[in-house]
Amino acid sequence: MGSIIYMLCALTALTCTVLLFRSYKRNRTRLLFWSGLCFAGLFLNNIFLLLDKIIFPVIDFSAWRYVTALVALLPLLYGLIWEDE
């Protein structure tokens, strides 16, 4: 059951990434770009979670998960603080 939930979370983040980048391409709103980058990083974070818990349970991917989560949130934080429209 856990693997299904992890896969659905990854697919949801990938879908959000695609939709945000498509909307950015159409509207050119910078916050959509930063949000798309954030969700792309969250997709990678979910992939590392899937690798860590389901595919390779003996290998510890927690450091990679923490780094990708931090890097994923940085573009959104930048966009929310320094982008003004």
Stockholm file with secondary structure:
# STOCKHOLM 1.0

chainA/1-85         MGSIIYMLCALTALTCTVLLFRSYKRNRTRLLFWSGLCFAGLFLNNIFLLLDKIIFPVIDFSAWRYVTALVALLPLLYGLIWEDE
#=GR chainA/1-85 SS CHHHHHHHHHHHHHHHHHHHHHHHHHHCCHHHHHHHHHHHHHHHHHHHHHIIIIICTTSCCHHHHHHHHHHHHHHHHHHHHHCCC
#=GC SS_cons        CHHHHHHHHHHHHHHHHHHHHHHHHHHCCHHHHHHHHHHHHHHHHHHHHHIIIIICTTSCCHHHHHHHHHHHHHHHHHHHHHCCC
//
